[in-house]
Amino acid sequence: MTGGLKGLLLLSLCLVVWSVPIDRHQDPPKEERAEENVDTGLYYDRYLREVIEVLETDPHFREKLQTANTDDIKNGRLSKELDLVGHHVRTRLDELKRQEVSRLRMLLKAKLDSTNTQSVQMDHVSLLKQFEHLDPHNQNTFEAKDLELLIVTATKDLENYDAERHEEFKRYEMLKEHERREYLKSLDQEKRENEEKRIEELKEKHRQHPKVNAPGSVDQLREVWKETDGLDPQEFNPKTFFKLHDSNGDGVLDEQELEALFTKELEKVYDPKNEEDDMMEMEEERLRMREHVMQNVDLNRDRLVSMEEFLKSTEKKEFNNPKEWETLDDTKPVYTEEELQRFEAELQDREVELGRRAEKLRQEQELLKERSKALEAQKREYQQAVMEMSQKQKEQQALNRQPPSGPHGELQFQQEIQKLANEDSQVVKVPVDQNGNVPNNLQAEPPQNLPHHTS
């Protein structure tokens, strides 16, 4: 994206995307485009970027952006030029909008599911109205109204972004203080006194740091000139300094380029290796420094510092004789005692609600365990029934393989054995003497109907 385009659209929206020096005869290399993609923090950040990328591919729209002023972009008047872009651009924008609508529907469904909201049929149009960056009544095509809403909403949201970051930090500090107090309550008197003493020693140790130069002052910039740029501080030149730190060469210093100038000052106060130094506080300090510079240097309030604005700031009295910079330790707390009490009440209410949900989950878990036991018992009964059925089948198969039985259930081969036994019992046994001879009185012809048998 050219510097002119960034200076009008993306810069007015506080978007930090790829950027190279202005060259209207060639496109920026693709590998440079991904290097500076910094998330704006908006929940529709990806959609916003993709729309701008597609619009930039149209020569007509790109030319209009380069000649438009910041107010035209912020007020959405530039969206009228959308009707003149190429068909392939409109087709791609339509596709992007349908994808965004689909994503928002999924977010809504997830939100409704998480709150156990039962809805037979969701009214997507009504629900989508809460998202201001697109037209909810037309969910299929990207029109001029969509571009206008996207630019206006992004501008408004980004203007509130710093305030949201400050609020988030305040809640962080209140939570930290709440946890500190709760921990002290859990200690006996002697341990509590020792812990309070240790905390005060850490705070005092944190305060013992080198002087912090006021951001944007000549002393602060000369220190960067010396430590970062490796140049003689006596030869400091504002114009050269600006060009050195306009890292993407687009002719302006954006918020990220400005914040990079404060690193040396922040390192005087914060070290991640030190227990007493809080890195969340360091980021809040960085934000305060950037806001201070923007307030004094950014004359047209476009969240950018041009060369002209930068040079004018070096002519001010405050540039050479600034007020001493007060760090977070030197300023009053970011919250009041009343705010802390309200915050603790919210935490208590949330804890009660979480306890209620935890109890409900515990009951549901017990119910699931009981059901699991019942299912396991049914499973065992089923397995036992299957085993018994299988055993009966085996027994039946064994019976089918046995020989036929008689009228009383006896097997036929048993009848034959019994018959032979009866016949054997009817045979006449003839006695013999010691020499094996038959006595004379018994030597007679055996009956004709008796079988001959000798023993």
Solvent accessible surface area in square Angstrom, and as a share of the most:
residue,aa,sasa,rsa
1,M,1,0.00
2,T,4,0.02
3,G,4,0.03
4,G,23,0.22
5,L,0,0.00
6,K,0,0.00
7,G,25,0.24
8,L,25,0.13
9,L,3,0.01
10,L,1,0.01
11,L,2,0.01
12,S,5,0.03
13,L,0,0.00
14,C,21,0.13
15,L,0,0.00
16,V,14,0.08
17,V,3,0.02
18,W,8,0.03
19,S,8,0.05
20,V,27,0.16
21,P,85,0.53
22,I,98,0.50
23,D,53,0.28
24,R,162,0.59
25,H,177,0.79
26,Q,117,0.52
27,D,98,0.51
28,P,9,0.06
29,P,53,0.33
30,K,171,0.72
31,E,125,0.56
32,E,61,0.27
33,R,70,0.25
34,A,75,0.58
35,E,128,0.57
36,E,49,0.22
37,N,74,0.38
38,V,60,0.35
39,D,101,0.52
40,T,10,0.06
41,G,44,0.43
42,L,18,0.09
43,Y,111,0.42
44,Y,1,0.01
45,D,17,0.09
46,R,186,0.68
47,Y,8,0.03
48,L,1,0.01
49,R,22,0.08
50,E,41,0.18
51,V,0,0.00
52,I,8,0.04
53,E,64,0.29
54,V,20,0.11
55,L,0,0.00
56,E,6,0.03
57,T,86,0.50
58,D,8,0.04
59,P,107,0.67
60,H,58,0.26
61,F,1,0.00
62,R,37,0.14
63,E,107,0.48
64,K,75,0.32
65,L,1,0.01
66,Q,35,0.16
67,T,105,0.61
68,A,15,0.11
69,N,83,0.43
70,T,34,0.20
71,D,88,0.46
72,D,35,0.18
73,I,0,0.00
74,K,46,0.20
75,N,76,0.39
76,G,2,0.02
77,R,117,0.43
78,L,12,0.06
79,S,4,0.02
80,K,147,0.62
81,E,38,0.17
82,L,0,0.00
83,D,96,0.50
84,L,114,0.57
85,V,14,0.08
86,G,25,0.25
87,H,155,0.69
88,H,124,0.55
89,V,1,0.00
90,R,48,0.18
91,T,65,0.38
92,R,88,0.32
93,L,0,0.00
94,D,25,0.13
95,E,68,0.31
96,L,2,0.01
97,K,0,0.00
98,R,107,0.39
99,Q,93,0.41
100,E,7,0.03
101,V,4,0.03
102,S,55,0.36
103,R,86,0.31
104,L,0,0.00
105,R,92,0.34
106,M,136,0.61
107,L,81,0.40
108,L,6,0.03
109,K,112,0.47
110,A,61,0.47
111,K,122,0.52
112,L,35,0.17
113,D,83,0.43
114,S,86,0.55
115,T,83,0.48
116,N,112,0.57
117,T,68,0.40
118,Q,166,0.74
119,S,56,0.36
120,V,162,0.93
121,Q,158,0.70
122,M,49,0.22
123,D,83,0.43
124,H,54,0.24
125,V,53,0.31
126,S,59,0.38
127,L,50,0.25
128,L,0,0.00
129,K,110,0.47
130,Q,97,0.43
131,F,25,0.11
132,E,89,0.40
133,H,0,0.00
134,L,1,0.01
135,D,18,0.09
136,P,16,0.10
137,H,125,0.56
138,N,43,0.22
139,Q,24,0.11
140,N,93,0.48
141,T,46,0.27
142,F,0,0.00
143,E,65,0.29
144,A,27,0.21
145,K,107,0.45
146,D,1,0.00
147,L,2,0.01
148,E,71,0.32
149,L,49,0.24
150,L,1,0.00
151,I,4,0.02
152,V,62,0.36
153,T,9,0.05
154,A,0,0.00
155,T,13,0.07
156,K,88,0.37
157,D,35,0.18
158,L,4,0.02
159,E,95,0.43
160,N,70,0.36
161,Y,67,0.25
162,D,15,0.08
163,A,62,0.48
164,E,106,0.48
165,R,66,0.24
166,H,55,0.25
167,E,82,0.37
168,E,110,0.49
169,F,10,0.04
170,K,38,0.16
171,R,88,0.32
172,Y,65,0.25
173,E,28,0.12
174,M,8,0.04
175,L,68,0.34
176,K,76,0.32
177,E,28,0.13
178,H,37,0.16
179,E,99,0.44
180,R,76,0.28
181,R,77,0.28
182,E,79,0.36
183,Y,114,0.43
184,L,12,0.06
185,K,144,0.61
186,S,85,0.55
187,L,33,0.16
188,D,81,0.42
189,Q,120,0.53
190,E,126,0.56
191,K,122,0.51
192,R,77,0.28
193,E,93,0.42
194,N,90,0.46
195,E,25,0.11
196,E,72,0.32
197,K,134,0.57
198,R,100,0.37
199,I,25,0.13
200,E,96,0.43
201,E,99,0.44
202,L,40,0.20
203,K,92,0.39
204,E,82,0.37
205,K,120,0.51
206,H,13,0.06
207,R,106,0.39
208,Q,125,0.56
209,H,51,0.23
210,P,83,0.52
211,K,140,0.59
212,V,6,0.04
213,N,17,0.09
214,A,9,0.07
215,P,4,0.03
216,G,25,0.24
217,S,3,0.02
218,V,11,0.06
219,D,67,0.35
220,Q,0,0.00
221,L,4,0.02
222,R,96,0.35
223,E,44,0.20
224,V,4,0.03
225,W,10,0.03
226,K,105,0.45
227,E,93,0.42
228,T,81,0.47
229,D,40,0.21
230,G,62,0.59
231,L,71,0.35
232,D,66,0.34
233,P,37,0.23
234,Q,152,0.67
235,E,123,0.55
236,F,28,0.12
237,N,68,0.35
238,P,35,0.22
239,K,105,0.44
240,T,58,0.34
241,F,0,0.00
242,F,3,0.01
243,K,127,0.54
244,L,87,0.43
245,H,28,0.13
246,D,15,0.08
247,S,94,0.60
248,N,10,0.05
249,G,32,0.31
250,D,16,0.08
251,G,38,0.37
252,V,21,0.12
253,L,0,0.00
254,D,5,0.02
255,E,6,0.03
256,Q,67,0.30
257,E,17,0.08
258,L,4,0.02
259,E,23,0.10
260,A,65,0.51
261,L,8,0.04
262,F,2,0.01
263,T,52,0.30
264,K,70,0.29
265,E,0,0.00
266,L,2,0.01
267,E,101,0.45
268,K,44,0.19
269,V,9,0.05
270,Y,7,0.03
271,D,52,0.27
272,P,104,0.65
273,K,183,0.77
274,N,55,0.28
275,E,124,0.56
276,E,30,0.13
277,D,17,0.09
278,D,27,0.14
279,M,63,0.28
280,M,81,0.36
281,E,25,0.11
282,M,32,0.14
283,E,69,0.31
284,E,13,0.06
285,E,1,0.00
286,R,39,0.14
287,L,1,0.00
288,R,52,0.19
289,M,1,0.01
290,R,9,0.03
291,E,53,0.24
292,H,67,0.30
293,V,9,0.05
294,M,19,0.08
295,Q,120,0.53
296,N,63,0.32
297,V,13,0.08
298,D,3,0.02
299,L,96,0.48
300,N,96,0.49
301,R,117,0.43
302,D,18,0.10
303,R,41,0.15
304,L,7,0.03
305,V,1,0.00
306,S,35,0.23
307,M,45,0.20
308,E,108,0.49
309,E,15,0.07
310,F,12,0.05
311,L,56,0.28
312,K,95,0.40
313,S,13,0.08
314,T,21,0.12
315,E,141,0.63
316,K,77,0.33
317,K,156,0.66
318,E,108,0.48
319,F,16,0.07
320,N,87,0.44
321,N,103,0.53
322,P,45,0.28
323,K,182,0.77
324,E,139,0.62
325,W,32,0.11
326,E,95,0.43
327,T,2,0.01
328,L,27,0.13
329,D,54,0.28
330,D,88,0.45
331,T,45,0.26
332,K,173,0.73
333,P,94,0.59
334,V,56,0.32
335,Y,39,0.15
336,T,72,0.42
337,E,78,0.35
338,E,104,0.47
339,E,43,0.19
340,L,0,0.00
341,Q,106,0.47
342,R,143,0.52
343,F,11,0.04
344,E,44,0.20
345,A,50,0.38
346,E,80,0.36
347,L,32,0.16
348,Q,117,0.52
349,D,97,0.50
350,R,118,0.43
351,E,125,0.56
352,V,99,0.57
353,E,58,0.26
354,L,101,0.50
355,G,40,0.38
356,R,133,0.48
357,R,131,0.48
358,A,58,0.45
359,E,72,0.32
360,K,102,0.43
361,L,114,0.57
362,R,117,0.43
363,Q,100,0.44
364,E,76,0.34
365,Q,99,0.44
366,E,74,0.33
367,L,89,0.44
368,L,109,0.54
369,K,99,0.42
370,E,97,0.44
371,R,137,0.50
372,S,64,0.41
373,K,131,0.56
374,A,50,0.39
375,L,115,0.57
376,E,81,0.36
377,A,36,0.28
378,Q,108,0.48
379,K,109,0.46
380,R,136,0.50
381,E,119,0.53
382,Y,150,0.57
383,Q,86,0.38
384,Q,92,0.41
385,A,51,0.40
386,V,70,0.40
387,M,128,0.57
388,E,90,0.41
389,M,118,0.53
390,S,43,0.28
391,Q,96,0.43
392,K,141,0.60
393,Q,100,0.45
394,K,124,0.53
395,E,91,0.41
396,Q,99,0.44
397,Q,101,0.45
398,A,42,0.32
399,L,103,0.51
400,N,108,0.55
401,R,186,0.68
402,Q,98,0.44
403,P,69,0.43
404,P,88,0.55
405,S,59,0.38
406,G,16,0.15
407,P,117,0.73
408,H,168,0.75
409,G,53,0.51
410,E,50,0.22
411,L,43,0.21
412,Q,87,0.39
413,F,103,0.43
414,Q,86,0.38
415,Q,76,0.34
416,E,105,0.47
417,I,108,0.55
418,Q,107,0.48
419,K,119,0.50
420,L,117,0.58
421,A,53,0.41
422,N,75,0.38
423,E,89,0.40
424,D,102,0.53
425,S,90,0.58
426,Q,135,0.60
427,V,31,0.18
428,V,86,0.49
429,K,155,0.66
430,V,67,0.38
431,P,82,0.52
432,V,84,0.48
433,D,68,0.35
434,Q,190,0.85
435,N,128,0.65
436,G,48,0.46
437,N,84,0.43
438,V,46,0.27
439,P,51,0.32
440,N,132,0.68
441,N,130,0.66
442,L,84,0.42
443,Q,115,0.51
444,A,83,0.64
445,E,152,0.68
446,P,76,0.48
447,P,73,0.46
448,Q,180,0.80
449,N,129,0.66
450,L,68,0.34
451,P,88,0.55
452,H,154,0.69
453,H,81,0.36
454,T,101,0.59
455,S,122,0.79
